[in-house]
Amino acid sequence: MKVSDLRKNKKKELEKMIEDKRKKLQDVRFRLSSGRVKNVKEARDLRKDIAKILTILKEGSYEK
């Protein structure tokens, strides 16, 4: 996920994306603990995406 693409979204859309990614991260963590994950990098990628979105929201550099 590119930062330039995220900056084109509105605040509500970014907040919805964070909510969805946090739910998905919770699911991935659950599957990791039970040993049913094939892509172990998925959790790291989700955390990075969440951090990118939060940074954009804090900066206020999203589409208004």
Buried (B, 14 or more C-beta within 10 A) or exposed (E): EEEEEBBEBEEEBBEEBBEEBEEBBEBBBEBEEEEEBEEEEBBEBBBEBBEBBEEBBEEEEBEE
